[in-house]
Amino acid sequence: MAHLFKKVIGDVHEKGEVIKSLVDDFNLDKDSTFYVGDTSGDVEAGKYSNVKTIGISWGFQHKDILSQ
């Protein structure tokens, strides 16, 4: 699956800003860029960055919280 990823980053606190920076640095199309996270903060960061966002419910927070 390595061909599906350009870069993987961890331990980020200002996720929204980092996502925006990656979109700009790699000239990514926001309509085909996805951010995957397991907290409501991750979902907010993806929305802040105007990329498609996927909240996974088997991680840190329950799906009821993520869907809000």
PDB file of N, CA, C and O in Angstrom:
ATOM      1  N   MET A   1       0.801  -1.195   0.000  1.00  0.00           N
ATOM      2  CA  MET A   1       0.000   0.000   0.000  1.00  0.00           C
ATOM      3  C   MET A   1       0.849   1.268   0.000  1.00  0.00           C
ATOM      4  O   MET A   1       0.304   2.370  -0.051  1.00  0.00           O
ATOM      5  N   ALA A   2       2.136   1.135   0.055  1.00  0.00           N
ATOM      6  CA  ALA A   2       3.011   2.300   0.142  1.00  0.00           C
ATOM      7  C   ALA A   2       2.777   3.279  -1.000  1.00  0.00           C
ATOM      8  O   ALA A   2       2.960   4.483  -0.816  1.00  0.00           O
ATOM      9  N   HIS A   3       2.387   2.808  -2.152  1.00  0.00           N
ATOM     10  CA  HIS A   3       2.152   3.698  -3.287  1.00  0.00           C
ATOM     11  C   HIS A   3       0.927   4.608  -3.089  1.00  0.00           C
ATOM     12  O   HIS A   3       0.735   5.555  -3.851  1.00  0.00           O
ATOM     13  N   LEU A   4       0.109   4.330  -2.080  1.00  0.00           N
ATOM     14  CA  LEU A   4      -1.080   5.139  -1.810  1.00  0.00           C
ATOM     15  C   LEU A   4      -0.779   6.355  -0.943  1.00  0.00           C
ATOM     16  O   LEU A   4      -1.627   7.237  -0.816  1.00  0.00           O
ATOM     17  N   PHE A   5       0.398   6.423  -0.348  1.00  0.00           N
ATOM     18  CA  PHE A   5       0.745   7.480   0.588  1.00  0.00           C
ATOM     19  C   PHE A   5       1.950   8.273   0.100  1.00  0.00           C
ATOM     20  O   PHE A   5       2.909   7.704  -0.421  1.00  0.00           O
ATOM     21  N   LYS A   6       1.892   9.587   0.271  1.00  0.00           N
ATOM     22  CA  LYS A   6       3.040  10.431  -0.035  1.00  0.00           C
ATOM     23  C   LYS A   6       3.885  10.666   1.206  1.00  0.00           C
ATOM     24  O   LYS A   6       5.104  10.806   1.115  1.00  0.00           O
ATOM     25  N   LYS A   7       3.233  10.710   2.379  1.00  0.00           N
ATOM     26  CA  LYS A   7       3.941  10.985   3.626  1.00  0.00           C
ATOM     27  C   LYS A   7       3.051  10.580   4.791  1.00  0.00           C
ATOM     28  O   LYS A   7       1.829  10.698   4.707  1.00  0.00           O
ATOM     29  N   VAL A   8       3.650  10.106   5.875  1.00  0.00           N
ATOM     30  CA  VAL A   8       2.928   9.776   7.090  1.00  0.00           C
ATOM     31  C   VAL A   8       3.570  10.571   8.225  1.00  0.00           C
ATOM     32  O   VAL A   8       4.792  10.570   8.377  1.00  0.00           O
ATOM     33  N   ILE A   9       2.732  11.257   9.028  1.00  0.00           N
ATOM     34  CA  ILE A   9       3.236  12.104  10.102  1.00  0.00           C
ATOM     35  C   ILE A   9       2.528  11.717  11.395  1.00  0.00           C
ATOM     36  O   ILE A   9       1.334  11.416  11.376  1.00  0.00           O
ATOM     37  N   GLY A  10       3.240  11.720  12.508  1.00  0.00           N
ATOM     38  CA  GLY A  10       2.640  11.422  13.802  1.00  0.00           C
ATOM     39  C   GLY A  10       3.032  12.463  14.839  1.00  0.00           C
ATOM     40  O   GLY A  10       3.885  13.314  14.590  1.00  0.00           O
ATOM     41  N   ASP A  11       2.404  12.386  15.997  1.00  0.00           N
ATOM     42  CA  ASP A  11       2.689  13.263  17.136  1.00  0.00           C
ATOM     43  C   ASP A  11       2.557  14.741  16.774  1.00  0.00           C
ATOM     44  O   ASP A  11       3.480  15.528  16.986  1.00  0.00           O
ATOM     45  N   VAL A  12       1.407  15.102  16.231  1.00  0.00           N
ATOM     46  CA  VAL A  12       1.130  16.483  15.814  1.00  0.00           C
ATOM     47  C   VAL A  12       0.047  17.064  16.715  1.00  0.00           C
ATOM     48  O   VAL A  12      -0.959  16.411  16.990  1.00  0.00           O
ATOM     49  N   HIS A  13       0.257  18.281  17.168  1.00  0.00           N
ATOM     50  CA  HIS A  13      -0.725  18.917  18.050  1.00  0.00           C
ATOM     51  C   HIS A  13      -1.638  19.876  17.302  1.00  0.00           C
ATOM     52  O   HIS A  13      -2.825  19.946  17.621  1.00  0.00           O
ATOM     53  N   GLU A  14      -1.139  20.612  16.330  1.00  0.00           N
ATOM     54  CA  GLU A  14      -1.947  21.528  15.523  1.00  0.00           C
ATOM     55  C   GLU A  14      -2.261  20.835  14.197  1.00  0.00           C
ATOM     56  O   GLU A  14      -1.724  21.188  13.148  1.00  0.00           O
ATOM     57  N   LYS A  15      -3.133  19.853  14.272  1.00  0.00           N
ATOM     58  CA  LYS A  15      -3.385  18.987  13.120  1.00  0.00           C
ATOM     59  C   LYS A  15      -3.958  19.730  11.923  1.00  0.00           C
ATOM     60  O   LYS A  15      -3.566  19.474  10.784  1.00  0.00           O
ATOM     61  N   GLY A  16      -4.880  20.647  12.173  1.00  0.00           N
ATOM     62  CA  GLY A  16      -5.485  21.381  11.069  1.00  0.00           C
ATOM     63  C   GLY A  16      -4.463  22.157  10.257  1.00  0.00           C
ATOM     64  O   GLY A  16      -4.512  22.163   9.027  1.00  0.00           O
ATOM     65  N   GLU A  17      -3.542  22.807  10.943  1.00  0.00           N
ATOM     66  CA  GLU A  17      -2.495  23.577  10.261  1.00  0.00           C
ATOM     67  C   GLU A  17      -1.547  22.660   9.489  1.00  0.00           C
ATOM     68  O   GLU A  17      -1.123  22.992   8.382  1.00  0.00           O
ATOM     69  N   VAL A  18      -1.215  21.505  10.075  1.00  0.00           N
ATOM     70  CA  VAL A  18      -0.319  20.565   9.397  1.00  0.00           C
ATOM     71  C   VAL A  18      -0.993  19.997   8.148  1.00  0.00           C
ATOM     72  O   VAL A  18      -0.351  19.838   7.110  1.00  0.00           O
ATOM     73  N   ILE A  19      -2.265  19.696   8.249  1.00  0.00           N
ATOM     74  CA  ILE A  19      -2.982  19.179   7.074  1.00  0.00           C
ATOM     75  C   ILE A  19      -2.985  20.225   5.964  1.00  0.00           C
ATOM     76  O   ILE A  19      -2.709  19.909   4.807  1.00  0.00           O
ATOM     77  N   LYS A  20      -3.297  21.469   6.318  1.00  0.00           N
ATOM     78  CA  LYS A  20      -3.278  22.550   5.316  1.00  0.00           C
ATOM     79  C   LYS A  20      -1.895  22.662   4.671  1.00  0.00           C
ATOM     80  O   LYS A  20      -1.779  22.818   3.456  1.00  0.00           O
ATOM     81  N   SER A  21      -0.856  22.581   5.492  1.00  0.00           N
ATOM     82  CA  SER A  21       0.509  22.676   4.985  1.00  0.00           C
ATOM     83  C   SER A  21       0.827  21.536   4.021  1.00  0.00           C
ATOM     84  O   SER A  21       1.445  21.760   2.980  1.00  0.00           O
ATOM     85  N   LEU A  22       0.410  20.320   4.358  1.00  0.00           N
ATOM     86  CA  LEU A  22       0.643  19.173   3.482  1.00  0.00           C
ATOM     87  C   LEU A  22      -0.098  19.323   2.157  1.00  0.00           C
ATOM     88  O   LEU A  22       0.439  19.002   1.097  1.00  0.00           O
ATOM     89  N   VAL A  23      -1.331  19.811   2.223  1.00  0.00           N
ATOM     90  CA  VAL A  23      -2.107  20.032   1.000  1.00  0.00           C
ATOM     91  C   VAL A  23      -1.369  21.010   0.091  1.00  0.00           C
ATOM     92  O   VAL A  23      -1.269  20.796  -1.117  1.00  0.00           O
ATOM     93  N   ASP A  24      -0.852  22.085   0.686  1.00  0.00           N
ATOM     94  CA  ASP A  24      -0.113  23.073  -0.100  1.00  0.00           C
ATOM     95  C   ASP A  24       1.223  22.524  -0.592  1.00  0.00           C
ATOM     96  O   ASP A  24       1.553  22.665  -1.770  1.00  0.00           O
ATOM     97  N   ASP A  25       2.003  21.890   0.309  1.00  0.00           N
ATOM     98  CA  ASP A  25       3.334  21.382  -0.048  1.00  0.00           C
ATOM     99  C   ASP A  25       3.294  20.372  -1.184  1.00  0.00           C
ATOM    100  O   ASP A  25       4.164  20.371  -2.056  1.00  0.00           O
ATOM    101  N   PHE A  26       2.276  19.508  -1.171  1.00  0.00           N
ATOM    102  CA  PHE A  26       2.183  18.458  -2.181  1.00  0.00           C
ATOM    103  C   PHE A  26       1.201  18.808  -3.299  1.00  0.00           C
ATOM    104  O   PHE A  26       0.947  17.996  -4.188  1.00  0.00           O
ATOM    105  N   ASN A  27       0.644  20.041  -3.245  1.00  0.00           N
ATOM    106  CA  ASN A  27      -0.312  20.488  -4.258  1.00  0.00           C
ATOM    107  C   ASN A  27      -1.432  19.454  -4.429  1.00  0.00           C
ATOM    108  O   ASN A  27      -1.745  19.038  -5.544  1.00  0.00           O
ATOM    109  N   LEU A  28      -2.024  19.049  -3.305  1.00  0.00           N
ATOM    110  CA  LEU A  28      -3.042  18.004  -3.305  1.00  0.00           C
ATOM    111  C   LEU A  28      -4.409  18.572  -3.669  1.00  0.00           C
ATOM    112  O   LEU A  28      -4.730  19.713  -3.336  1.00  0.00           O
ATOM    113  N   ASP A  29      -5.189  17.777  -4.341  1.00  0.00           N
ATOM    114  CA  ASP A  29      -6.573  18.115  -4.645  1.00  0.00           C
ATOM    115  C   ASP A  29      -7.403  17.806  -3.405  1.00  0.00           C
ATOM    116  O   ASP A  29      -7.503  16.648  -3.000  1.00  0.00           O
ATOM    117  N   LYS A  30      -7.997  18.827  -2.801  1.00  0.00           N
ATOM    118  CA  LYS A  30      -8.751  18.640  -1.558  1.00  0.00           C
ATOM    119  C   LYS A  30      -9.930  17.685  -1.731  1.00  0.00           C
ATOM    120  O   LYS A  30     -10.359  17.049  -0.768  1.00  0.00           O
ATOM    121  N   ASP A  31     -10.455  17.582  -2.948  1.00  0.00           N
ATOM    122  CA  ASP A  31     -11.580  16.676  -3.190  1.00  0.00           C
ATOM    123  C   ASP A  31     -11.177  15.205  -3.185  1.00  0.00           C
ATOM    124  O   ASP A  31     -12.033  14.328  -3.064  1.00  0.00           O
ATOM    125  N   SER A  32      -9.886  14.929  -3.315  1.00  0.00           N
ATOM    126  CA  SER A  32      -9.452  13.531  -3.291  1.00  0.00           C
ATOM    127  C   SER A  32      -8.392  13.294  -2.209  1.00  0.00           C
ATOM    128  O   SER A  32      -7.615  12.342  -2.282  1.00  0.00           O
ATOM    129  N   THR A  33      -8.378  14.180  -1.202  1.00  0.00           N
ATOM    130  CA  THR A  33      -7.486  14.035  -0.060  1.00  0.00           C
ATOM    131  C   THR A  33      -8.317  13.671   1.158  1.00  0.00           C
ATOM    132  O   THR A  33      -9.325  14.317   1.442  1.00  0.00           O
ATOM    133  N   PHE A  34      -7.898  12.636   1.878  1.00  0.00           N
ATOM    134  CA  PHE A  34      -8.648  12.146   3.033  1.00  0.00           C
ATOM    135  C   PHE A  34      -7.793  12.221   4.290  1.00  0.00           C
ATOM    136  O   PHE A  34      -6.597  11.930   4.267  1.00  0.00           O
ATOM    137  N   TYR A  35      -8.428  12.616   5.380  1.00  0.00           N
ATOM    138  CA  TYR A  35      -7.793  12.612   6.689  1.00  0.00           C
ATOM    139  C   TYR A  35      -8.580  11.649   7.563  1.00  0.00           C
ATOM    140  O   TYR A  35      -9.801  11.761   7.671  1.00  0.00           O
ATOM    141  N   VAL A  36      -7.882  10.698   8.191  1.00  0.00           N
ATOM    142  CA  VAL A  36      -8.525   9.677   9.013  1.00  0.00           C
ATOM    143  C   VAL A  36      -8.129   9.906  10.470  1.00  0.00           C
ATOM    144  O   VAL A  36      -6.948  10.051  10.785  1.00  0.00           O
ATOM    145  N   GLY A  37      -9.133   9.937  11.360  1.00  0.00           N
ATOM    146  CA  GLY A  37      -8.837  10.129  12.772  1.00  0.00           C
ATOM    147  C   GLY A  37      -9.839   9.413  13.652  1.00  0.00           C
ATOM    148  O   GLY A  37     -10.881   8.949  13.190  1.00  0.00           O
ATOM    149  N   ASP A  38      -9.500   9.332  14.945  1.00  0.00           N
ATOM    150  CA  ASP A  38     -10.365   8.601  15.872  1.00  0.00           C
ATOM    151  C   ASP A  38     -10.874   9.469  17.020  1.00  0.00           C
ATOM    152  O   ASP A  38     -11.341   8.946  18.031  1.00  0.00           O
ATOM    153  N   THR A  39     -10.788  10.805  16.868  1.00  0.00           N
ATOM    154  CA  THR A  39     -11.336  11.710  17.882  1.00  0.00           C
ATOM    155  C   THR A  39     -12.123  12.825  17.212  1.00  0.00           C
ATOM    156  O   THR A  39     -11.955  13.091  16.022  1.00  0.00           O
ATOM    157  N   SER A  40     -12.979  13.470  17.985  1.00  0.00           N
ATOM    158  CA  SER A  40     -13.732  14.598  17.445  1.00  0.00           C
ATOM    159  C   SER A  40     -12.776  15.728  17.044  1.00  0.00           C
ATOM    160  O   SER A  40     -13.059  16.469  16.103  1.00  0.00           O
ATOM    161  N   GLY A  41     -11.654  15.864  17.747  1.00  0.00           N
ATOM    162  CA  GLY A  41     -10.644  16.855  17.365  1.00  0.00           C
ATOM    163  C   GLY A  41     -10.048  16.565  16.004  1.00  0.00           C
ATOM    164  O   GLY A  41      -9.758  17.486  15.240  1.00  0.00           O
ATOM    165  N   ASP A  42      -9.861  15.286  15.694  1.00  0.00           N
ATOM    166  CA  ASP A  42      -9.377  14.901  14.364  1.00  0.00           C
ATOM    167  C   ASP A  42     -10.390  15.274  13.286  1.00  0.00           C
ATOM    168  O   ASP A  42     -10.022  15.793  12.232  1.00  0.00           O
ATOM    169  N   VAL A  43     -11.646  15.013  13.552  1.00  0.00           N
ATOM    170  CA  VAL A  43     -12.707  15.348  12.590  1.00  0.00           C
ATOM    171  C   VAL A  43     -12.742  16.860  12.378  1.00  0.00           C
ATOM    172  O   VAL A  43     -12.870  17.324  11.245  1.00  0.00           O
ATOM    173  N   GLU A  44     -12.630  17.620  13.448  1.00  0.00           N
ATOM    174  CA  GLU A  44     -12.609  19.078  13.340  1.00  0.00           C
ATOM    175  C   GLU A  44     -11.399  19.555  12.539  1.00  0.00           C
ATOM    176  O   GLU A  44     -11.519  20.477  11.733  1.00  0.00           O
ATOM    177  N   ALA A  45     -10.245  18.944  12.748  1.00  0.00           N
ATOM    178  CA  ALA A  45      -9.035  19.323  12.008  1.00  0.00           C
ATOM    179  C   ALA A  45      -9.208  19.074  10.517  1.00  0.00           C
ATOM    180  O   ALA A  45      -8.804  19.899   9.696  1.00  0.00           O
ATOM    181  N   GLY A  46      -9.802  17.952  10.166  1.00  0.00           N
ATOM    182  CA  GLY A  46     -10.053  17.657   8.755  1.00  0.00           C
ATOM    183  C   GLY A  46     -11.007  18.658   8.136  1.00  0.00           C
ATOM    184  O   GLY A  46     -10.787  19.123   7.018  1.00  0.00           O
ATOM    185  N   LYS A  47     -12.059  18.988   8.853  1.00  0.00           N
ATOM    186  CA  LYS A  47     -13.021  19.968   8.350  1.00  0.00           C
ATOM    187  C   LYS A  47     -12.377  21.344   8.226  1.00  0.00           C
ATOM    188  O   LYS A  47     -12.604  22.052   7.244  1.00  0.00           O
ATOM    189  N   TYR A  48     -11.580  21.722   9.214  1.00  0.00           N
ATOM    190  CA  TYR A  48     -10.865  22.999   9.202  1.00  0.00           C
ATOM    191  C   TYR A  48      -9.980  23.105   7.958  1.00  0.00           C
ATOM    192  O   TYR A  48      -9.820  24.180   7.379  1.00  0.00           O
ATOM    193  N   SER A  49      -9.420  21.982   7.568  1.00  0.00           N
ATOM    194  CA  SER A  49      -8.501  21.942   6.434  1.00  0.00           C
ATOM    195  C   SER A  49      -9.207  21.789   5.095  1.00  0.00           C
ATOM    196  O   SER A  49      -8.564  21.822   4.046  1.00  0.00           O
ATOM    197  N   ASN A  50     -10.515  21.622   5.125  1.00  0.00           N
ATOM    198  CA  ASN A  50     -11.317  21.458   3.903  1.00  0.00           C
ATOM    199  C   ASN A  50     -10.929  20.234   3.089  1.00  0.00           C
ATOM    200  O   ASN A  50     -10.946  20.263   1.859  1.00  0.00           O
ATOM    201  N   VAL A  51     -10.577  19.150   3.792  1.00  0.00           N
ATOM    202  CA  VAL A  51     -10.346  17.877   3.109  1.00  0.00           C
ATOM    203  C   VAL A  51     -11.421  16.895   3.570  1.00  0.00           C
ATOM    204  O   VAL A  51     -12.072  17.110   4.593  1.00  0.00           O
ATOM    205  N   LYS A  52     -11.596  15.841   2.824  1.00  0.00           N
ATOM    206  CA  LYS A  52     -12.556  14.812   3.229  1.00  0.00           C
ATOM    207  C   LYS A  52     -12.038  14.155   4.504  1.00  0.00           C
ATOM    208  O   LYS A  52     -10.846  13.875   4.634  1.00  0.00           O
ATOM    209  N   THR A  53     -12.950  13.916   5.437  1.00  0.00           N
ATOM    210  CA  THR A  53     -12.556  13.442   6.750  1.00  0.00           C
ATOM    211  C   THR A  53     -13.284  12.153   7.097  1.00  0.00           C
ATOM    212  O   THR A  53     -14.490  12.032   6.883  1.00  0.00           O
ATOM    213  N   ILE A  54     -12.547  11.199   7.630  1.00  0.00           N
ATOM    214  CA  ILE A  54     -13.106   9.915   8.030  1.00  0.00           C
ATOM    215  C   ILE A  54     -12.859   9.737   9.521  1.00  0.00           C
ATOM    216  O   ILE A  54     -11.713   9.738   9.970  1.00  0.00           O
ATOM    217  N   GLY A  55     -13.934   9.584  10.286  1.00  0.00           N
ATOM    218  CA  GLY A  55     -13.821   9.299  11.710  1.00  0.00           C
ATOM    219  C   GLY A  55     -14.006   7.810  11.933  1.00  0.00           C
ATOM    220  O   GLY A  55     -15.041   7.247  11.579  1.00  0.00           O
ATOM    221  N   ILE A  56     -13.003   7.172  12.521  1.00  0.00           N
ATOM    222  CA  ILE A  56     -13.097   5.733  12.768  1.00  0.00           C
ATOM    223  C   ILE A  56     -13.553   5.502  14.203  1.00  0.00           C
ATOM    224  O   ILE A  56     -13.057   6.138  15.134  1.00  0.00           O
ATOM    225  N   SER A  57     -14.492   4.597  14.370  1.00  0.00           N
ATOM    226  CA  SER A  57     -15.114   4.388  15.677  1.00  0.00           C
ATOM    227  C   SER A  57     -14.454   3.280  16.499  1.00  0.00           C
ATOM    228  O   SER A  57     -14.858   3.044  17.638  1.00  0.00           O
ATOM    229  N   TRP A  58     -13.472   2.615  15.960  1.00  0.00           N
ATOM    230  CA  TRP A  58     -12.823   1.557  16.730  1.00  0.00           C
ATOM    231  C   TRP A  58     -11.564   2.091  17.435  1.00  0.00           C
ATOM    232  O   TRP A  58     -10.770   1.323  17.978  1.00  0.00           O
ATOM    233  N   GLY A  59     -11.403   3.405  17.416  1.00  0.00           N
ATOM    234  CA  GLY A  59     -10.243   4.018  18.058  1.00  0.00           C
ATOM    235  C   GLY A  59     -10.586   4.606  19.412  1.00  0.00           C
ATOM    236  O   GLY A  59     -11.186   3.939  20.255  1.00  0.00           O
ATOM    237  N   PHE A  60     -10.208   5.841  19.616  1.00  0.00           N
ATOM    238  CA  PHE A  60     -10.286   6.490  20.923  1.00  0.00           C
ATOM    239  C   PHE A  60     -11.712   6.829  21.352  1.00  0.00           C
ATOM    240  O   PHE A  60     -12.076   6.600  22.506  1.00  0.00           O
ATOM    241  N   GLN A  61     -12.533   7.375  20.436  1.00  0.00           N
ATOM    242  CA  GLN A  61     -13.877   7.805  20.813  1.00  0.00           C
ATOM    243  C   GLN A  61     -14.958   6.958  20.156  1.00  0.00           C
ATOM    244  O   GLN A  61     -14.759   6.392  19.081  1.00  0.00           O
ATOM    245  N   HIS A  62     -16.091   6.883  20.818  1.00  0.00           N
ATOM    246  CA  HIS A  62     -17.240   6.128  20.328  1.00  0.00           C
ATOM    247  C   HIS A  62     -17.865   6.852  19.133  1.00  0.00           C
ATOM    248  O   HIS A  62     -17.769   8.074  19.022  1.00  0.00           O
ATOM    249  N   LYS A  63     -18.500   6.097  18.249  1.00  0.00           N
ATOM    250  CA  LYS A  63     -19.074   6.677  17.030  1.00  0.00           C
ATOM    251  C   LYS A  63     -20.148   7.725  17.325  1.00  0.00           C
ATOM    252  O   LYS A  63     -20.334   8.640  16.524  1.00  0.00           O
ATOM    253  N   ASP A  64     -20.847   7.621  18.431  1.00  0.00           N
ATOM    254  CA  ASP A  64     -21.862   8.633  18.765  1.00  0.00           C
ATOM    255  C   ASP A  64     -21.222  10.010  18.986  1.00  0.00           C
ATOM    256  O   ASP A  64     -21.782  11.033  18.592  1.00  0.00           O
ATOM    257  N   ILE A  65     -20.079  10.022  19.601  1.00  0.00           N
ATOM    258  CA  ILE A  65     -19.362  11.276  19.820  1.00  0.00           C
ATOM    259  C   ILE A  65     -18.790  11.801  18.499  1.00  0.00           C
ATOM    260  O   ILE A  65     -18.868  12.998  18.222  1.00  0.00           O
ATOM    261  N   LEU A  66     -18.221  10.916  17.689  1.00  0.00           N
ATOM    262  CA  LEU A  66     -17.659  11.325  16.414  1.00  0.00           C
ATOM    263  C   LEU A  66     -18.712  11.884  15.459  1.00  0.00           C
ATOM    264  O   LEU A  66     -18.434  12.815  14.703  1.00  0.00           O
ATOM    265  N   SER A  67     -19.893  11.328  15.489  1.00  0.00           N
ATOM    266  CA  SER A  67     -20.937  11.762  14.559  1.00  0.00           C
ATOM    267  C   SER A  67     -21.498  13.145  14.892  1.00  0.00           C
ATOM    268  O   SER A  67     -22.112  13.794  14.045  1.00  0.00           O
ATOM    269  N   GLN A  68     -21.279  13.590  16.137  1.00  0.00           N
ATOM    270  CA  GLN A  68     -21.749  14.922  16.512  1.00  0.00           C
ATOM    271  C   GLN A  68     -20.898  15.977  15.854  1.00  0.00           C
ATOM    272  O   GLN A  68     -21.135  17.169  16.046  1.00  0.00           O
TER     273      GLN A  68
END
